[in-house]
Structures are given as structure tokens and as C-alpha cells.
Amino acid sequence: MTPAPDKMPAFCRDCLSEQVSDTRRCRHCGSPRLLGHKELYGLTLAHVDCDAFYATIEKRDNPELADRPVIIGGGKRGVVSTCCYIARISGVRSAMPMFQALELCPDAVIIRPDMEKYATVGRQVRSLMQDLTPLVQPLSIDEAFLELAGTQQLHRDPPARILARFTKRVENELGITVSVGLSYCKFLAKVASDLQKPRGFSVIGREEALEFLRPRPVTTIWGVGKAFAATLEGDGIRTIGQLQTMEETALMRRYGTMGQRLFRLARGIDDREVHINDEAKSVSAETTFSGDISRKEDLVPILRRLSEKVSLRLKKQELAGHTVVLKMKSADFRSRTRNRRLEDPTQLADRIFRAGLALMEKETDGTKFRLIGIGVTDLCDPVLADPPDLVDHNAGRRAAAEAAMDKLRAKFGTTAVETGYTFGSRRRDQ
């Protein structure tokens, strides 16, 4: 974490002036955003996370929302995708059912997600990251790890100051804010980025790692969710400090490979490197219905529209996928996930839809569903995708028709042309 500066290396995050300071304010501009740490100029691994990404973009694009609580998500039956910090004060959280969020924050402005817009801004942030270092490993649309070792000579600044300049550039050029965690390993860099949101910049060094982790709950460790935390609590383990007193063999006997992770991360040991090829592992789209749906005839056009969304995203990102994944959630919130691996990778809506339809037909047994989603995994270069089909001779015609529709939609909008599956269908999804 970032302790109060006490005659240690420091610089101002606003004016970027370097100083050795024993005060909490910049000696040059008076800003309280003085960053000081004993290991400040020796750490190179960072985690950058955009602050309330979707909501921040919407506020940027509509200044009237600046002081309003904003929730990004579906209707009353949907869930919260994200929300601004004003809404979070009322207790609203991501993945919370929308009806519960509205009970907590009835004055909130609800905005449907605009994923294409968010993806565009995400790519802009990524581009600015890559100006700092080629070693950028995205975790999602709005966060990534960066390794800045060896960049000091290029930028004529240590990594900490390079990152501070980056945060200012993001704010000035893109109109959003980010938080930064700087450490010596991935685990602690990610922990650090959450400490002072929004507009945070926190540092966790090697010397303080054990002491920093000791009082923290076990849920701080990756992979320890509510269920596993309950298991640990049943064994009397609530804090990382308790794990620090335990032997690795004992933890592995009790918890298997997860026991080894507990042992290592509890001590701040994380040897994973930043890899530039760890891109998104899937592309998907889903929707929650305004009313439960059980009939196949009603589900088919929705599945087709979602397949087209996935296809469009694949084409824009220049990706293809080997495996089609169908997700359905019943009215009692039980999830069903089915998948089918294709002989050749695809980015075509037609093939995604047909694979998804075959999977869905086995599930439409009268069950009422509240959500459906479709996606592809096992992503690869599109150069390998969709070779000529020697069995289905009509596949080539459908692919050509899809390419023609893509051109029309690019010119006149996504609703300019529809297939027979979706034309005239009554929308039941939100």
C-alpha cells in the first residue's frame, strides 16, 4: 500500500514533480496526491483498471449525469452490469438483481449497455497502454497487466512516473479515469489497484507484502469465493495471516492444488509473467427476457439475433472460434451450459446459430427460461475459419448472403436487413 511519505522517494501525481518529502502535500503545487514509497522506483509490474468503466463513459458523454447515480443494466428482471460510485454509496453492486438495486437507489438513472461503444473506448485505452510497453496482458475490456521492466531508458522515466503520465493522458484524451496498482507480482498489483478507487495509485512492495497481507480476509486471494471461503471458515481460517502460519504440505493435503495456491499467495509469492497473447478467451452475447419463455418458436429469433451479435464482434476483432457455447437460465435461476466443437473454426452467424439451435432443441422441454446466451470459445486467427463445406452445398450461399448483409448493416445500421428467423418477430428480450 502507499504509506504516508516519510523522507522517501515521492512525486506529485498532478504536477509530476519529483521530491523527497516528509509531508502529505506536494511542495510545488500543493496537491494532496503525493505518491511516496520506499520501493517506488524499483517496481515494474502494474495492474490498470478503469473506474466504473461503463458508467464513466456514459457520464462523459452526457454531462447532465455527472452528479446523478447511474446504473448500467437491463430492466427490472435484469442485473446490474456496473454502476457509478454515487450509486455504490447506496449499496448497489455489479451482478445485483435490478429490482434490488432500484430499491436501494430509486433515483438512479438506468442505461442499457452499449457494448460497441464501450469496446471502442477499451481499445483506445489499450492503445495508450501499448505506447508504454509491448507487454500488455488484457484481463477484460477495461483492465490489464503491464510489465514495464526495461522501459525506463526509452521513456526516460521510471515505471511509476510513466504510469502517472499515462493516467493523466487517459483523463485528458479519453475523458475517463483509471486506477493503478504497482508491485512486483501480478497478485499484489491487482490487489493494489482496488485500494484507492477511483483515480487511485497504490504501491505494494516486497518488504511490506507479508505484513500487508496478514490481516486481510482469505477472499483477497484469487479463487477464494464465497463457497470456498465458507469451507475455510469451517476449518477456522478467516485471515491470510492464519494461512501464513501453516505448512504447505498441510494445506495441500486438505485442499489439494488450491492449498498450494493459498500457501504461495498468502506469502506474496507469484511467479506468473505478463504474456501479451492472453487475449479474451471467448466472445458471447446474452439477454434476460421481460417475461419467462418456454416455447422454442419464441426462443429461435432471439437466439438468431444473439448469434448475429457474436458474429459481428468476432469479425470486428478479427477472431474466429472452434466451440459454440449455449447458456440458458431457467425461471428458478438454474443455469444450463451446453457446447459443441465445430470441425473448423467460424465467425459466421449462420454456423453459430445452427450449432446453438441444435443444442437448444434438446433443452426446450417445457422449461420456462428467463435468460439465453450464445458464444464461441477456443479463439483463433480467422484465416483458418469457414472453409468451403463439401457436405452442405447451401452453406456457401448462406455465407455469401451473410457477407452481403454485413455490408448493408455497416452502411445503414444493424436493423437494415433481417433474416427470416427474426423478421417480424415480437421481441421478448430486454
C-alpha positions as CSV (number, residue, x, y, z in Angstrom):
1,M,0.0,0.0,0.0
2,T,1.0,3.7,-0.1
3,P,2.1,4.8,3.4
4,A,2.4,8.5,4.4
5,P,5.6,9.8,2.9
6,D,8.4,10.0,5.4
7,K,11.5,11.2,3.6
8,M,11.2,8.6,0.9
9,P,11.2,8.9,-2.9
10,A,8.0,10.6,-4.0
11,F,6.4,12.6,-6.8
12,C,3.2,14.5,-7.3
13,R,0.6,12.8,-9.4
14,D,-0.7,16.1,-10.6
15,C,2.4,18.2,-11.5
16,L,4.7,15.1,-11.7
17,S,7.4,16.9,-9.8
18,E,9.9,14.6,-8.0
19,Q,10.8,15.2,-4.4
20,V,11.9,13.6,-1.2
21,S,9.2,14.6,1.1
22,D,8.0,14.2,4.7
23,T,4.7,15.9,4.0
24,R,1.4,14.7,2.6
25,R,1.2,17.6,0.0
26,C,3.3,18.5,-3.0
27,R,5.8,21.2,-2.2
28,H,5.3,22.6,-5.7
29,C,1.6,22.7,-6.4
30,G,0.1,21.8,-3.0
31,S,-1.8,18.8,-4.4
32,P,-2.6,16.1,-1.8
33,R,-1.9,13.4,-4.5
34,L,1.6,12.9,-3.4
35,L,2.9,9.3,-4.1
36,G,5.7,8.1,-1.9
37,H,7.1,4.7,-1.2
38,K,10.5,3.2,-0.3
39,E,10.4,0.9,-3.3
40,L,8.6,3.4,-5.6
41,Y,11.3,3.4,-8.4
42,G,12.2,-0.3,-8.2
43,L,8.8,-1.9,-9.1
44,T,7.8,-2.6,-12.7
45,L,4.6,-4.8,-12.7
46,A,1.3,-2.9,-12.8
47,H,-2.4,-3.6,-13.0
48,V,-4.5,-0.9,-14.6
49,D,-8.3,-0.9,-14.1
50,C,-10.7,1.6,-15.5
51,D,-13.0,3.2,-12.8
52,A,-16.7,2.2,-13.2
53,F,-16.0,1.9,-16.9
54,Y,-19.4,1.7,-18.5
55,A,-20.9,4.3,-16.2
56,T,-18.0,6.7,-16.5
57,I,-18.3,6.6,-20.3
58,E,-22.0,7.4,-20.1
59,K,-21.3,10.3,-17.8
60,R,-18.6,11.6,-20.0
61,D,-21.0,11.5,-23.0
62,N,-23.8,13.2,-21.0
63,P,-22.5,15.8,-18.5
64,E,-26.0,16.1,-17.1
65,L,-25.4,12.7,-15.4
66,A,-22.3,13.9,-13.6
67,D,-23.9,14.2,-10.1
68,R,-26.6,11.5,-10.7
69,P,-26.5,7.9,-9.6
70,V,-26.1,5.8,-12.8
71,I,-26.8,2.1,-13.2
72,I,-25.9,0.2,-16.4
73,G,-28.1,-2.8,-16.9
74,G,-31.3,-4.2,-18.1
75,G,-34.9,-3.8,-16.9
76,K,-36.4,-4.9,-13.6
77,R,-35.7,-8.6,-14.4
78,G,-32.1,-8.0,-15.4
79,V,-29.0,-7.5,-13.3
80,V,-26.6,-4.6,-12.8
81,S,-23.7,-4.7,-15.2
82,T,-21.9,-1.9,-13.3
83,C,-22.8,1.4,-11.6
84,C,-21.1,4.7,-10.8
85,Y,-19.6,5.4,-7.3
86,I,-22.6,7.5,-6.3
87,A,-24.9,4.5,-6.7
88,R,-22.4,2.3,-4.9
89,I,-22.8,4.6,-1.8
90,S,-26.4,3.4,-1.7
91,G,-25.2,-0.3,-1.7
92,V,-25.7,-1.0,-5.5
93,R,-23.2,-3.6,-6.8
94,S,-22.4,-5.4,-10.0
95,A,-24.4,-8.6,-10.7
96,M,-27.1,-7.4,-8.2
97,P,-30.7,-8.0,-9.4
98,M,-32.1,-4.8,-10.9
99,F,-35.2,-4.8,-8.7
100,Q,-33.0,-4.9,-5.6
101,A,-30.7,-2.1,-7.0
102,L,-33.8,0.1,-7.6
103,E,-35.0,-0.5,-4.1
104,L,-31.6,0.7,-2.7
105,C,-31.3,3.6,-5.1
106,P,-34.8,4.6,-6.5
107,D,-33.4,7.8,-8.0
108,A,-30.9,6.0,-10.2
109,V,-30.7,6.7,-14.0
110,I,-30.9,3.3,-15.7
111,I,-29.0,3.0,-19.0
112,R,-28.9,0.0,-21.3
113,P,-25.3,-1.2,-22.0
114,D,-23.8,0.0,-25.3
115,M,-21.1,-2.7,-25.7
116,E,-19.9,-1.4,-29.1
117,K,-19.2,2.0,-27.6
118,Y,-17.5,0.5,-24.5
119,A,-15.4,-1.8,-26.7
120,T,-14.2,1.2,-28.7
121,V,-13.1,3.1,-25.6
122,G,-11.5,-0.1,-24.3
123,R,-9.4,-0.4,-27.5
124,Q,-8.4,3.3,-27.1
125,V,-7.2,2.6,-23.6
126,R,-5.4,-0.5,-24.7
127,S,-3.6,1.5,-27.4
128,L,-2.4,4.0,-24.9
129,M,-1.1,1.1,-22.7
130,Q,0.8,-0.2,-25.7
131,D,2.5,3.1,-26.1
132,L,4.2,2.4,-22.7
133,T,5.2,-1.2,-23.2
134,P,4.6,-4.1,-25.6
135,L,4.0,-6.4,-22.6
136,V,0.3,-5.7,-22.1
137,Q,-1.9,-8.6,-21.0
138,P,-5.7,-7.8,-21.1
139,L,-7.9,-9.4,-18.5
140,S,-11.1,-7.8,-19.8
141,I,-12.4,-4.9,-21.8
142,D,-11.3,-2.4,-19.1
143,E,-8.3,-3.9,-17.2
144,A,-4.8,-5.3,-18.0
145,F,-1.5,-6.2,-16.6
146,L,1.6,-4.2,-17.8
147,E,5.2,-5.2,-17.4
148,L,7.4,-2.1,-17.6
149,A,10.8,-3.5,-16.9
150,G,13.3,-2.1,-19.4
151,T,11.2,0.8,-20.4
152,Q,13.0,3.4,-18.3
153,Q,15.7,4.2,-20.9
154,L,13.0,4.5,-23.7
155,H,10.7,6.9,-21.7
156,R,13.5,8.5,-19.6
157,D,11.4,7.9,-16.5
158,P,10.9,5.0,-14.0
159,P,7.8,2.9,-14.4
160,A,5.9,4.6,-11.6
161,R,6.1,8.0,-13.3
162,I,5.4,6.5,-16.7
163,L,2.2,5.2,-15.3
164,A,1.3,8.5,-13.7
165,R,1.7,10.2,-17.0
166,F,-0.5,7.5,-18.6
167,T,-3.3,8.1,-16.1
168,K,-3.3,11.9,-16.9
169,R,-3.3,11.1,-20.6
170,V,-6.3,8.8,-20.3
171,E,-8.2,11.5,-18.4
172,N,-7.2,14.3,-20.9
173,E,-7.7,12.4,-24.1
174,L,-10.5,9.9,-23.4
175,G,-12.4,11.6,-20.6
176,I,-12.4,8.6,-18.2
177,T,-10.3,7.7,-15.2
178,V,-8.2,4.6,-14.2
179,S,-6.7,3.2,-11.0
180,V,-3.2,1.7,-10.9
181,G,-1.7,-0.9,-8.7
182,L,2.2,-1.2,-8.8
183,S,4.0,-4.1,-7.3
184,Y,6.5,-6.9,-8.0
185,C,3.9,-9.6,-8.9
186,K,0.5,-9.9,-10.6
187,F,-1.4,-10.9,-7.4
188,L,-0.4,-7.8,-5.4
189,A,-0.6,-5.4,-8.4
190,K,-4.2,-6.4,-8.8
191,V,-4.9,-6.1,-5.1
192,A,-3.2,-2.7,-5.1
193,S,-5.3,-1.3,-7.9
194,D,-8.5,-1.8,-5.8
195,L,-7.2,0.0,-2.7
196,Q,-8.0,3.7,-3.5
197,K,-10.6,3.7,-6.3
198,P,-11.4,5.9,-8.2
199,R,-8.3,7.6,-9.6
200,G,-6.1,5.5,-7.2
201,F,-2.5,4.7,-7.5
202,S,-1.3,2.3,-4.8
203,V,2.1,0.6,-4.3
204,I,2.8,-2.7,-2.5
205,G,6.5,-3.5,-2.2
206,R,8.3,-6.7,-1.4
207,E,9.4,-5.6,2.1
208,E,5.8,-5.0,3.3
209,A,4.0,-7.8,1.5
210,L,3.7,-10.2,4.4
211,E,2.6,-7.5,6.9
212,F,0.2,-6.0,4.3
213,L,-1.5,-9.4,3.7
214,R,-1.6,-10.6,7.3
215,P,-4.9,-9.0,8.5
216,R,-6.7,-9.4,5.2
217,P,-9.6,-11.8,4.6
218,V,-8.9,-15.0,2.7
219,T,-11.3,-13.8,-0.1
220,T,-8.4,-11.4,-1.1
221,I,-6.8,-14.5,-2.7
222,W,-7.8,-15.3,-6.3
223,G,-10.0,-18.3,-6.4
224,V,-11.4,-17.9,-2.9
225,G,-15.1,-17.2,-3.5
226,K,-18.0,-17.4,-1.1
227,A,-18.3,-21.2,-1.2
228,F,-14.6,-21.9,-0.6
229,A,-14.3,-19.1,2.0
230,A,-17.1,-20.9,3.9
231,T,-15.1,-24.1,3.7
232,L,-12.1,-22.3,5.1
233,E,-14.1,-20.6,7.8
234,G,-15.4,-24.1,8.8
235,D,-11.8,-25.0,9.3
236,G,-11.3,-21.9,11.4
237,I,-9.4,-20.0,8.8
238,R,-10.6,-16.4,8.1
239,T,-7.5,-14.3,7.5
240,I,-4.4,-14.6,5.3
241,G,-2.3,-14.3,8.4
242,Q,-3.6,-17.7,9.6
243,L,-2.5,-19.2,6.3
244,Q,0.9,-17.7,6.8
245,T,1.4,-19.9,9.9
246,M,0.5,-23.1,8.1
247,E,2.8,-25.6,6.3
248,E,2.4,-26.1,2.5
249,T,2.0,-29.9,2.8
250,A,-0.8,-29.5,5.4
251,L,-2.7,-27.1,3.1
252,M,-2.2,-29.4,0.1
253,R,-3.4,-32.4,2.0
254,R,-6.6,-30.6,3.0
255,Y,-7.3,-28.5,-0.2
256,G,-5.3,-30.1,-3.0
257,T,-3.7,-27.8,-5.6
258,M,-5.7,-24.9,-4.2
259,G,-3.7,-25.5,-0.9
260,Q,-0.5,-24.7,-2.8
261,R,-2.0,-21.5,-4.1
262,L,-3.1,-20.5,-0.6
263,F,0.4,-21.1,0.7
264,R,2.1,-19.1,-2.0
265,L,-0.2,-16.2,-2.4
266,A,-0.5,-15.8,1.4
267,R,3.2,-15.1,1.3
268,G,3.1,-12.8,-1.7
269,I,4.8,-15.4,-3.9
270,D,3.5,-15.2,-7.5
271,D,5.9,-16.1,-10.4
272,R,3.4,-15.6,-13.2
273,E,4.7,-13.4,-16.0
274,V,2.9,-10.9,-18.2
275,H,2.0,-12.5,-21.5
276,I,0.9,-10.5,-24.5
277,N,-1.0,-13.4,-26.1
278,D,-3.5,-13.9,-23.2
279,E,-6.4,-12.2,-25.1
280,A,-10.1,-12.8,-24.4
281,K,-10.9,-16.5,-24.3
282,S,-14.5,-16.1,-25.6
283,V,-16.9,-13.8,-27.4
284,S,-20.5,-14.0,-26.3
285,A,-23.9,-12.2,-26.1
286,E,-26.8,-12.9,-23.8
287,T,-30.2,-11.3,-22.9
288,T,-32.6,-11.5,-20.0
289,F,-36.3,-11.7,-21.0
290,S,-39.1,-9.4,-19.8
291,G,-41.2,-12.5,-19.2
292,D,-40.3,-16.2,-18.9
293,I,-40.2,-18.1,-22.3
294,S,-40.7,-21.8,-22.8
295,R,-41.7,-22.2,-26.5
296,K,-39.0,-22.9,-29.0
297,E,-40.7,-20.7,-31.6
298,D,-40.2,-17.7,-29.3
299,L,-36.6,-18.6,-28.5
300,V,-35.4,-19.1,-32.0
301,P,-35.4,-15.5,-33.2
302,I,-33.7,-14.3,-30.0
303,L,-31.0,-16.9,-30.5
304,R,-30.5,-15.8,-34.1
305,R,-30.1,-12.1,-33.1
306,L,-27.6,-13.0,-30.4
307,S,-25.7,-15.2,-32.9
308,E,-25.5,-12.2,-35.2
309,K,-24.2,-10.0,-32.4
310,V,-21.4,-12.6,-31.6
311,S,-20.6,-12.9,-35.3
312,L,-20.3,-9.1,-35.7
313,R,-17.9,-8.9,-32.6
314,L,-15.8,-11.7,-33.9
315,K,-15.4,-10.0,-37.3
316,K,-14.6,-6.7,-35.8
317,Q,-12.0,-8.2,-33.5
318,E,-10.6,-10.4,-36.3
319,L,-11.2,-13.6,-34.4
320,A,-12.9,-17.0,-35.0
321,G,-13.8,-19.8,-32.6
322,H,-13.8,-23.6,-32.6
323,T,-16.5,-24.2,-29.9
324,V,-20.1,-22.8,-29.7
325,V,-21.4,-22.5,-26.2
326,L,-25.1,-22.1,-25.3
327,K,-26.2,-20.7,-22.0
328,M,-29.8,-20.9,-20.6
329,K,-31.1,-19.9,-17.2
330,S,-34.5,-21.2,-16.1
331,A,-37.1,-19.2,-14.2
332,D,-35.8,-20.7,-10.9
333,F,-32.3,-19.3,-11.7
334,R,-30.8,-22.7,-12.6
335,S,-28.1,-22.4,-15.3
336,R,-27.6,-24.9,-18.2
337,T,-24.5,-24.6,-20.3
338,R,-24.0,-26.8,-23.4
339,N,-21.3,-26.7,-26.0
340,R,-20.4,-28.1,-29.4
341,R,-17.0,-28.2,-31.0
342,L,-17.0,-27.5,-34.7
343,E,-14.8,-29.2,-37.2
344,D,-13.5,-25.9,-38.4
345,P,-13.5,-22.5,-36.6
346,T,-16.1,-20.0,-37.5
347,Q,-17.0,-16.4,-37.3
348,L,-20.3,-16.7,-39.3
349,A,-23.6,-16.0,-37.6
350,D,-25.2,-18.9,-39.7
351,R,-22.9,-21.5,-38.3
352,I,-23.0,-20.2,-34.7
353,F,-26.8,-20.1,-34.8
354,R,-27.2,-23.6,-36.3
355,A,-24.9,-25.1,-33.7
356,G,-26.7,-23.2,-30.9
357,L,-30.1,-24.2,-32.3
358,A,-29.1,-27.9,-32.2
359,L,-28.1,-27.5,-28.6
360,M,-31.2,-25.5,-27.7
361,E,-33.6,-28.0,-29.2
362,K,-32.6,-30.6,-26.6
363,E,-33.4,-28.1,-23.7
364,T,-36.8,-26.9,-24.9
365,D,-38.8,-29.4,-22.9
366,G,-41.4,-27.1,-21.5
367,T,-39.0,-25.4,-19.0
368,K,-39.5,-21.7,-18.6
369,F,-36.4,-19.7,-19.3
370,R,-35.5,-16.2,-18.1
371,L,-32.2,-15.8,-20.0
372,I,-30.4,-17.2,-23.0
373,G,-26.9,-16.6,-24.3
374,I,-24.6,-17.8,-27.1
375,G,-20.9,-17.5,-27.5
376,V,-17.8,-19.1,-29.0
377,T,-14.5,-20.2,-27.3
378,D,-11.2,-21.7,-28.4
379,L,-10.5,-18.5,-30.3
380,C,-8.0,-18.4,-33.2
381,D,-7.0,-16.4,-36.3
382,P,-9.9,-16.0,-38.8
383,V,-7.6,-17.1,-41.6
384,L,-8.4,-20.7,-40.6
385,A,-12.2,-20.1,-40.4
386,D,-15.1,-21.3,-42.5
387,P,-13.5,-23.3,-45.4
388,P,-15.9,-24.4,-48.2
389,D,-18.4,-27.0,-46.9
390,L,-18.2,-30.1,-49.1
391,V,-21.3,-31.7,-47.5
392,D,-23.7,-28.8,-47.2
393,H,-23.7,-27.2,-50.6
394,N,-26.0,-24.4,-49.5
395,A,-23.6,-23.2,-46.8
396,G,-21.6,-21.2,-49.4
397,R,-24.7,-19.4,-50.5
398,R,-25.6,-18.6,-46.9
399,A,-22.1,-17.3,-46.2
400,A,-22.3,-15.1,-49.3
401,A,-25.7,-13.8,-48.2
402,E,-24.3,-13.0,-44.8
403,A,-21.4,-11.1,-46.2
404,A,-23.9,-9.0,-48.3
405,M,-26.0,-8.4,-45.2
406,D,-22.9,-7.3,-43.2
407,K,-22.2,-4.7,-45.9
408,L,-25.7,-3.3,-45.8
409,R,-25.8,-3.2,-42.0
410,A,-22.4,-1.5,-41.9
411,K,-23.9,1.2,-44.2
412,F,-27.5,1.5,-42.9
413,G,-27.5,0.1,-39.4
414,T,-27.9,-3.3,-37.8
415,T,-31.7,-3.4,-38.4
416,A,-31.4,-2.6,-42.1
417,V,-31.8,-6.2,-43.2
418,E,-33.1,-9.3,-41.3
419,T,-33.2,-13.0,-41.9
420,G,-36.4,-15.0,-42.0
421,Y,-35.7,-16.1,-38.4
422,T,-36.0,-12.6,-37.0
423,F,-38.2,-10.7,-39.5
424,G,-41.4,-9.7,-37.9
425,S,-40.7,-11.5,-34.6
426,R,-42.1,-10.0,-31.4
427,R,-39.1,-9.2,-29.1
428,R,-39.4,-10.7,-25.7
429,D,-35.9,-9.9,-24.6
430,Q,-35.0,-6.6,-22.9
